[in-house]
Amino acid sequence: MNQLPKDPPAPAAPATNSEILSRYIAMTKGSAARYTKSVEVFPSGVTHDGRYIPPHPIYVTHAKGSRKWDVDGNEYVDYVGGHGALLLGHTHPEVMLAVVAQATRGTHLGANGDLELRWGELVREMVPSAEMVRFTGSGTEASMMAFRLARTFTGKTKIVRFRGHFHGWHDHVAFGVTGHFDGSPTPGVPAAVAAETLLCDPNDGPGVTALLEGREDIAAVIIEPTGSTYGQVPIRPEFLKLLRELTRRRGVVLIFDEVVTGFRVSPGGAQAEYGIVPDMTLLAKILAGGLPGGAVVGRRDIMEALDFVATAKKGREKIHHPGTYNANPLSAAAGVATLEIIRDTDANARARAYAQRWRDGVRAIVIEEGLPWGVYGTFTGCHIFTNPEGMPIDPRSFDPYSLRYDQLKIKRGGTVVTRLRLAMRLEGVDIAPWPGGPASATHTDRDLDQTLSAFRVAVRMLKAEGEIIWPKG
Ligand SMILES: Cc1ncc(COP(=O)(O)O)c(C=O)c1O
């Protein structure tokens, strides 16, 4: 059997005799100095695991549109995009005006307000499954509440998840994402909690059918509708259709995690794009326009478990849900401004068109350079598969569906990804660790030219340093 890691592999450190590494260290001296202090303060010197990269991350001072600048004065085309939260790019003028205007009126009013109402109405108008809305502090919190609502509604406890899919970092979803694919708990997670989750392989129709038809204790199925890590391991739309039919027939709550895809794939998210409406949806990131915030939205009869009057009428106990930062006014201001722009402009279409050109451009270079890599992605995403196992891949015909989730996601890394990211930074481009990233509506032709020429230079450096893993024979 295929051996998979219990724990996720950390990004690999490049060899010390690397030109990429020595040039990176030379150009990021200020970041290096700050990192030395950070490791004393923060575990691994970071505040989000995704920001960890040896030898040190960059320390960013400010950003605008598609670009950002670090403490050493280096300018980068940015493809981290606020971990996917910034479809409209950094510091969008209308979003910033809305936030600043609200900041002067109060950052926390401890009361209902017009902004949260407008925000909730926009979500209902744009997201097909959003009959009712409950704002939360983050996507993780939305995921916790969705499970509680589904269990209350069905009276059942088990949650079906897909291997590699990420739904925040709370106990129920902490394993089976980058390791522990047998469902065993990660450190600090009680075994009894892990046992409430049933893991399936993505796109395994027969497997999930047998599971749902063979058990009576399943409350919900949750999925990232375009696939884990924004389509790094893509999900077939037919699989979503199957899930919709199965869950409806079996009285199981279907939850789409649209924390990344919401308002990004289309103004109404993946569910609007595919015409498949789940019972509940998790939202965050773009929802709050680059500020903290999340929401669980869904069917009125499920969401009513949060309603004082509806539960009293039914003689049921209400789900208690406070949360100091639920619908925080600053997040609401950014969220309203962002969602209105997305609803009223071609922001999604522009980001999608850019991503298509980005993927095509990177693929053309991969072909020209004769690399055994795959370039793929849907909507606003670009994924570069660097083939660490040295499979015989033809980039012209690469089909991500031909590989398993573990090949695409878990074994994708190694020093080649770390070095590719560092080498791209040398050329003024900061890609996400996928490697690749989400495009925004503010990326320009100039950004694309710089990105593609950076990519060509980077892969030539990788070749020169012997980092490309070539197929044998
Ligand atoms: C698909 C998905 N779900 C849930 C979350 C968790 O959201 P948050 O970081 O706001 O807690 C994330 C965060 O990256 C995500 O990508």
The ligand as an SDF file (V2000), in Angstrom:
LIG
                    3D

 16 16  0  0  0  0  0  0  0  0999 V2000
  -11.5360   25.9630    2.3020 C   0  0  0  0  0  0  0  0  0  0  0  0
  -11.2820   26.6120    3.6220 C   0  0  0  0  0  0  0  0  0  0  0  0
  -12.1370   26.4040    4.6240 N   0  0  0  0  0  0  0  0  0  0  0  0
  -11.9750   26.9760    5.8330 C   0  0  0  0  0  0  0  0  0  0  0  0
  -10.9030   27.8040    6.0740 C   0  0  0  0  0  0  0  0  0  0  0  0
  -10.7180   28.4080    7.4340 C   0  0  0  0  0  0  0  0  0  0  0  0
  -11.0060   29.7700    7.3910 O   0  0  0  0  0  0  0  0  0  0  0  0
  -10.3190   30.7520    8.4540 P   0  0  0  0  0  0  0  0  0  0  0  0
   -8.8650   30.8010    8.1420 O   0  0  0  0  0  0  0  0  0  0  0  0
  -11.0380   32.0650    8.2340 O   0  0  0  0  0  0  0  0  0  0  0  0
  -10.6020   30.1890    9.8010 O   0  0  0  0  0  0  0  0  0  0  0  0
   -9.9780   28.0570    5.0560 C   0  0  0  0  0  0  0  0  0  0  0  0
   -8.8050   28.9290    5.2920 C   0  0  0  0  0  0  0  0  0  0  0  0
   -7.8880   29.0320    4.5320 O   0  0  0  0  0  0  0  0  0  0  0  0
  -10.1640   27.4460    3.7970 C   0  0  0  0  0  0  0  0  0  0  0  0
   -9.2860   27.6350    2.8030 O   0  0  0  0  0  0  0  0  0  0  0  0
  1  2  1  0
  2  3  1  0
  2 15  2  0
  3  4  2  0
  4  5  1  0
  5  6  1  0
  5 12  2  0
  6  7  1  0
  7  8  1  0
  8  9  2  0
  8 10  1  0
  8 11  1  0
 12 13  1  0
 12 15  1  0
 13 14  2  0
 15 16  1  0
M  END
$$$$
